[in-house]
Structure formats: C-alpha cells, structure tokens
Amino acid sequence: MGIITNITDWSQPIFKRFPAVKEWALRFYALVPARLRMGRDFWTWLAFMEVSEQWTLQQMQEYQITQLRRLLASLKQTSPYYARVLADVEISQISDLADFKRRIPVLLRSTVRDQFDHILSVNWQRHRLSQSSTSGTTGLALQFYHLKSDSAREWAAICHQWRRVGFDPLKSIRAEFRGLTRSPSGVDVFPHLNMIRFSILNLDRAHLV
C-alpha cells in the first residue's frame, strides 16, 4: 500500500533474514504522514468510489462493459492464450454481460495451471506485479499474478464501506481478530497501519485477564 510497496520489494530478503530490522523500518515508516503512506492509487480509487456510488444503474453497466472491452482488447493483443481464444470475437460488439458470457469461454482452474505462461501478457512488467495464490481448500492451490496497485484499490473499497459508519482512513485506529500472530503473546502491533491484531487462537481467560 502506498510507498511501502516499493520499500518492501528490494528489502524483503533483508527483512526475512533480520526481522528486527523490518520492525524498526516500519516504526520509522509510521512517522510518514498517513496521507502519503496511503499513496496516490488509494486516493484516486477512493475518490472514484465516492463519485461512482451516485451513478445510475445504466451508468454503472456502461462503465463495466467499457472496461471489460478494454481488458479483452488488451488480452487479445498481448496474451498468446487469449489471442487464440478471442481470434474470432469482435470485442467492440459485446453489448452487455450476458453477451460476454455467450461469447467468451469460462477460464478453468486447470487451464490457468496448464496454460499459465501463455496466459501472461507478453508486455508484463515484473516490478509492477505481485505473485499470489488461492488457499487450496477446494483443491490444489492456484498461483497467479496481480498488479501491486490492486492492494490500494482493495483498501480503498474497504475504507469506502467503513466510512459509512464513521471510519477515517487517516485517523482511525482499528483492531483485527484473526488467526496466527508473530508475537507469542498473540498480539501484533502495526503502527504504520494504525492497527493492532489479536490472535483468535489465544482468546482464553489466561490471555484476556
């Protein structure tokens, strides 16, 4: 999120080897004003979401199909796999989502695994991407890439929803209750995120007293 993405890219090997260095680096990073820590992508997406929630259904559908056509056109030009799949598809004539479903075949998990290198755009830029995977709870885990800027969009969407109940992304402090934590105490503090995380595995009387 924000400039922290660029920091962690080159420093990950150091942080993995020396966790204390990462701890201190994040403490210093927390001194950067929150507006800068969030980054430009975050504020751009948040502003877009606040404007677009006032759109009519027709405006939303028009935006959706416009973005979909743009994505498909890019895939057709830069992805060897989609160049084949979309060879006979006139993208500009896709009228709505129902038409999209009729024209474009479903992308299966098995296809992603078997055709992974061919699905990737030939113009992909490694420094702009993050590698992720599904959990694999319903089968084999699925590896995939996504833009690093996606995390800013995701956080903007969350903040957009939370703002309705008074959350301020610049000032609010939040608590998370999740699974494992790094600290044996079951509590992790993230000053650069204005967040404290509690492990739900340690919510017993001994830890709550």
Beta strands, then each sheet from edge to edge (+ up, - down):
strand 1: 129-133
strand 2: 143-147
strand 3: 174-178
strand 4: 187-190
strand 5: 195-199
sheet 1: 1+ 2-
sheet 2: 3+ 5+ 4-
end
